[in-house]
Amino acid sequence: MVADAEPKRILIVEDQGAIALNICDRLREIGYQVVAIVSSGEKAIAAVQEMSIDLVLMDIEMANGLDGIHAAKRIREIAELPVVFLTAHSDRHTIEKAKHTGAYGYVTKPFQAHELLSTIETALARHQLDRQTWQREQWLVTTLGSISEGVITTDLAGLVTYINPRAVKFTGYSHAFAKGRPIGQILKVVGAEQNTVNLLAGVGDRPLGNRSGIDELMAQIEPVVKTKPLYLVDRSDRQLLPIEINVTPIRTNQARINGVVFVLHDVSSHLEIEVNLRKLIDAKTADIRDANYKLVAEISEKRRVQEILFQHLERLENLYQMVFALGHASDSQQIYTAALTGMQDILGVSRASLMIAAPNGDLQFGASQGLDRQQEQTLLQLLTPHPPEFAVAGNFTPGSRGSRDSRGSRVQTQSDDTEFLLECVEPEAGNCGNSNQANQAQIWSQLNIGAIASFSLIHQNKLLGRILVYYQQPPELKEEEVQLGKTAANFIAMAIARTNAVAELSQSEAKFRSIYNQAAVGISYHDLAGNFELVNQSLCQILGYSRQELLGQSLAKFIHQEDFAIYEVYASDLQRGQLEQNTFTMESRFITKSEQVIWCNLTMSLLRSPQGTPEKVVGIVEDISARKLVEATIRERMAVVTHAPVVLWKTDQNGIITLSEGKGLAQFGYQPGELEGVSIDSLEPRFPAVIAQTKFTLRTGQPFDIALEHDDYIFKYSGEPTFDNAGKVNGMIGVAVDISDRIHAEKAQNDLEKEKQLSQTRIQFFSMASHEFRTPLATILGTTQILETASTQIPPEKLQRNVSRIRNSANQINRLLTDILTINRAETGRLEFTPQPIDLLNFCQHLVEEIQIGVGIEHHIKFDREHWQASDDTAARIKVLADEQLLLSILNNLLSNAVKYSPPGSTVTLKLSQSAIAPEAQLALSKQVERSALTNNSSTAPEATLDDSEYDYWAVFQVGDQGRGISPEDQAQLFEVFFRGKNVDRIVGSGIGLTVVKKCVDIHNGEISVQSGLGQGTAFTVRIPVKEVTPNLSSVQSNA
């Protein structure tokens, strides 16, 4: 036996056990594989259906059931397997019966080993040859079934052996009916008289079997086929079809003739042309020369039609060669070359290119033949602006040249699908539309391209690219050419898809290996015994061994002996398939190369074959030593918490307490663990502030830190949110610490410090008050004395000035008292905030006018409202919510200071504008409002009178002067009470005005900033968040 990669599998069917075993031993000695020995025909049939078998060695005579001949017949029906008979009978009758089963050989008992070997080898070779012959016949039948000519073949006797579908349509006889009948009975042809006399009648009625016989057959046929015209009569003897017949002998590889092929051409159109020519000749004798020319052209056309079949066969051969080359191509460039060469040969063109679809869908050149690089770039620029023309669907007409429209030179002949498109780019003289079209027409002319045929490369409904073939002139394409081109394009698409799949597989494998090698956890593959076959670098680092040291070692070798028993149970259950999902996970200690003990999380999974058989085991080892250390630390700290005077609690996102520990629980009357599972809502009556802060943290993710008094104890409560992997709050951890002793000590210290500060403040206040009140009071007293003593002698103008001095001094004392009261109320938490709708434009205008009257002509106060969007119509203006009195304190103090510290004749400016509140600032304001609501129990809290915490925009007030400025050192202390700058010289002041401003801005949730430099003037900017109210609402609120 010739050595193969795999021995042939043979089934022995023999009811005599000794003979069967003897045959089995001989076959195995020779080198065959005996898959089974059965004793009856029924068992042989069952074995063929269940096993993979290459040959059946069967005894003809068996005692029970089916005999060998009937069993072989059934086996041939089930599977195309060669059968060699074993028989003790060599009589002719038995052999004849065996022949009808399609047996491939006979071995007569007793037999020699070489005789059995030669018979089996011959049977296997003959079976392989039969399969190849059948495949070639199927290929030829498919080819002949796709052409447009009728084809009928006969043997030497003139009996029909094959009739293709086109010939079936012509004659009306099916293949089953025609096969084996004389050609004269199937092919009924008559002459020009169209009578019923069959010119081929009698052909094939008598057998012909030698050279003289084929000559005689051809002698009968040739005069008939030369008859012009010929008409084919169908089976009904009514339908007449004008035809031409080509007759060619069929030769074997040894040049021997073994039959004849008849090729039938439908010449209906040709005869119609001839009839028209005759009518034209009869009607117009003057046009004989033109008619002769047309007749010559028709004769040439007939000759061309005769060559179509051979051209088609040649194209099929080119297609087969292209498919063969594609199948053996190992990379993309080889596929591109085979594809372009094949398409050029099939369509008969010299230039073609392959455009490949990029991931973004754009087409780009992959390869070309017959084009240089510059021509490729030129074509790419021409084709890229017009992708829709290569993606539309229409109707393709075989033989159509395409037409032009009136706008330019690019006109398409559409296809019935997106697989094929013919586009004409040949310009029509004098019809180029515009200069751009003329330039394109010139470029096409320089490229010597008049038309482009595009074949789509589609695989599994995905466009992989296009094959473009270029023609000098618009071609007259036949339907067969288009179909062959589309078929070739399908094969090319499959080859490109195969290469892409291989590339993607390589990339996936590379990604897997990258992940495998770079994974933070150890990954390994084991055989079923637990020995390492593959390990990644992380596992080597965890265990401290090199890859070479680990390969071949057992995983069990590195597991701590105290954990080995558990591992062994899990591993055993995994191998037996007794674990759910074929996986187990356990925490185990491992011994490293340096004999260090580390904790690891071990996961083992069983891998099965497609048949369900266990094959390999994959292991994942994660070093959790750090986590174990943290857990131990937590346990130690929990032990401390359990015995310390603190309370530790934890809640989930729904406010359910999941942990309550600490000795401090006893001070509230609870035991450790008693509150676990309890909702925080049930504790709200007893701990309202703590529960409110907890809910705030769970809702916003913001921590809190407050101190509250319970009975005789003071506890500091701290809360920190916990988050899940997605960054969402999933709970909170809270700690309460008894700080009673520390608070009492700090309170005593603070009381002492406050007493010192209060004493110092009293001294400063009395000093300031005595100084600040003395000047206006002296002014009032002096002016009053003047009025009392000489009131009747003072002119009215002077009298009015004296009254103004008294009013201004009184106003100064009033402002000073107001500022002192404002600071006192702010410090004691009693400063009221009463927002009302205010027309800020009107408010600022009136304030500037009042201050201007007070300062006279020494200073000019300018009001700038350019960046404040407000209507000039007072009734239609939008109003905002703010506290008018507090706002008056802010602006009055800033403007008064600007005037006070500015030189005479200078300008003080008040600018009113607005700016948008950024989302992050809006969020911060909202949280500030919410936090204030949680911690401030006063009914005068700033947010208490607002509908919600959303503001519309910032109201911006900027007060600027041209005065002496403020040094950077003094700017850091500007808002401290009684602070005055070093450069105020002898200008009087209380040092509390900016403190009042800061308090009033804070209660508005606003911001204040300063920009100043010595000798450069000062600009204070106040930003207050405001909320608009409509004019109707504001009037209602004002009336209320």
Stockholm file with secondary structure:
# STOCKHOLM 1.0

chainA/1-1040         MVADAEPKRILIVEDQGAIALNICDRLREIGYQVVAIVSSGEKAIAAVQEMSIDLVLMDIEMANGLDGIHAAKRIREIAELPVVFLTAHSDRHTIEKAKHTGAYGYVTKPFQAHELLSTIETALARHQLDRQTWQREQWLVTTLGSISEGVITTDLAGLVTYINPRAVKFTGYSHAFAKGRPIGQILKVVGAEQNTVNLLAGVGDRPLGNRSGIDELMAQIEPVVKTKPLYLVDRSDRQLLPIEINVTPIRTNQARINGVVFVLHDVSSHLEIEVNLRKLIDAKTADIRDANYKLVAEISEKRRVQEILFQHLERLENLYQMVFALGHASDSQQIYTAALTGMQDILGVSRASLMIAAPNGDLQFGASQGLDRQQEQTLLQLLTPHPPEFAVAGNFTPGSRGSRDSRGSRVQTQSDDTEFLLECVEPEAGNCGNSNQANQAQIWSQLNIGAIASFSLIHQNKLLGRILVYYQQPPELKEEEVQLGKTAANFIAMAIARTNAVAELSQSEAKFRSIYNQAAVGISYHDLAGNFELVNQSLCQILGYSRQELLGQSLAKFIHQEDFAIYEVYASDLQRGQLEQNTFTMESRFITKSEQVIWCNLTMSLLRSPQGTPEKVVGIVEDISARKLVEATIRERMAVVTHAPVVLWKTDQNGIITLSEGKGLAQFGYQPGELEGVSIDSLEPRFPAVIAQTKFTLRTGQPFDIALEHDDYIFKYSGEPTFDNAGKVNGMIGVAVDISDRIHAEKAQNDLEKEKQLSQTRIQFFSMASHEFRTPLATILGTTQILETASTQIPPEKLQRNVSRIRNSANQINRLLTDILTINRAETGRLEFTPQPIDLLNFCQHLVEEIQIGVGIEHHIKFDREHWQASDDTAARIKVLADEQLLLSILNNLLSNAVKYSPPGSTVTLKLSQSAIAPEAQLALSKQVERSALTNNSSTAPEATLDDSEYDYWAVFQVGDQGRGISPEDQAQLFEVFFRGKNVDRIVGSGIGLTVVKKCVDIHNGEISVQSGLGQGTAFTVRIPVKEVTPNLSSVQSNA
#=GR chainA/1-1040 SS CCCCSSCCEEEEECSCHHHHHHHHHHHHHHTCEEEEEESSHHHHHHHHHHSCCSEEEEESCCSSSSCHHHHHHHHHHHSCCCEEEEESCCCHHHHHHHHTTTCCEEEESSCCHHHHHHHHHHHHHHHHHHHHHHHHHHHHHHHHHHSSSEEEEECTTSBEEEECHHHHHHHCCCHHHHTTSBHHHHCEEECTTCCSCCTTTTTTSSCCCSHHHHHHHHHHHHHHHTSSSEEEECTTSCCEEEEEEEEEEEECTTSCEEEEEEEEEECHHHHHHHHHHHHHHHHCGGGHHHHHHHHHHHHHHHHHHHHHHHHHHHHHHHHHHHHHHHHHCCSHHHHHHHHHHHHHHHHTCSCEEEEEECTTSCEEEEEEESCCHHHHHHHHHHHTTCGGGGSCCCCCCTTCCCCCCSSCSCEEECCSSTTEEEEECCCCTTCCCSHHHHHHHHHHHHHTCCEEEEEEEEETTEEEEEEEEEESSCCCCCHHHHHHHHHHHHHHHHHHHHHHHHHHHHHHHHHHHHHHHHCSSEEEEECTTCBEEEECHHHHHHHTCCHHHHTTCBGGGGBCHHHHHHHHHHHHHHHTTCSGGGEEEEEEEEECTTCCEEEEEEEEEEEECTTSCEEEEEEEEEECHHHHHHHHHHHHHHHHHHHSSEEEEEEETTSBEEEEECGGGGGGTCCTTTTTTCBGGGGTTTSHHHHHHHHHHHHHCCCEEEEEEETTEEEEEEEEEEECTTSCEEEEEEEEEECHHHHHHHHHHHHHHHHHHHHHHHHHHHHHHHHHHHHHHHHHHHHHHHHHHHTTTSCHHHHHHHHHHHHHHHHHHHHHHHHHHHHHHHHHTCCCCCCEEECHHHHHHHHHHHHHHHHTTSSEEEEECTTCCCCSCGGGCCEEEECHHHHHHHHHHHHHHHHHTSCTTCEEEEEEEEECCCHHHHHHHHHHHHHHHHHCCCTTCGGGGSSSSCCCEEEEEEEECCSCCCCHHHHTTTTSTTCCCTTCTTCCCCSCHHHHHHHHHHHTTCEEEEEECTTSCEEEEEEEEECEECHHHHHHHHHC
#=GC SS_cons          CCCCSSCCEEEEECSCHHHHHHHHHHHHHHTCEEEEEESSHHHHHHHHHHSCCSEEEEESCCSSSSCHHHHHHHHHHHSCCCEEEEESCCCHHHHHHHHTTTCCEEEESSCCHHHHHHHHHHHHHHHHHHHHHHHHHHHHHHHHHHSSSEEEEECTTSBEEEECHHHHHHHCCCHHHHTTSBHHHHCEEECTTCCSCCTTTTTTSSCCCSHHHHHHHHHHHHHHHTSSSEEEECTTSCCEEEEEEEEEEEECTTSCEEEEEEEEEECHHHHHHHHHHHHHHHHCGGGHHHHHHHHHHHHHHHHHHHHHHHHHHHHHHHHHHHHHHHHHCCSHHHHHHHHHHHHHHHHTCSCEEEEEECTTSCEEEEEEESCCHHHHHHHHHHHTTCGGGGSCCCCCCTTCCCCCCSSCSCEEECCSSTTEEEEECCCCTTCCCSHHHHHHHHHHHHHTCCEEEEEEEEETTEEEEEEEEEESSCCCCCHHHHHHHHHHHHHHHHHHHHHHHHHHHHHHHHHHHHHHHHCSSEEEEECTTCBEEEECHHHHHHHTCCHHHHTTCBGGGGBCHHHHHHHHHHHHHHHTTCSGGGEEEEEEEEECTTCCEEEEEEEEEEEECTTSCEEEEEEEEEECHHHHHHHHHHHHHHHHHHHSSEEEEEEETTSBEEEEECGGGGGGTCCTTTTTTCBGGGGTTTSHHHHHHHHHHHHHCCCEEEEEEETTEEEEEEEEEEECTTSCEEEEEEEEEECHHHHHHHHHHHHHHHHHHHHHHHHHHHHHHHHHHHHHHHHHHHHHHHHHHHTTTSCHHHHHHHHHHHHHHHHHHHHHHHHHHHHHHHHHTCCCCCCEEECHHHHHHHHHHHHHHHHTTSSEEEEECTTCCCCSCGGGCCEEEECHHHHHHHHHHHHHHHHHTSCTTCEEEEEEEEECCCHHHHHHHHHHHHHHHHHCCCTTCGGGGSSSSCCCEEEEEEEECCSCCCCHHHHTTTTSTTCCCTTCTTCCCCSCHHHHHHHHHHHTTCEEEEEECTTSCEEEEEEEEECEECHHHHHHHHHC
//
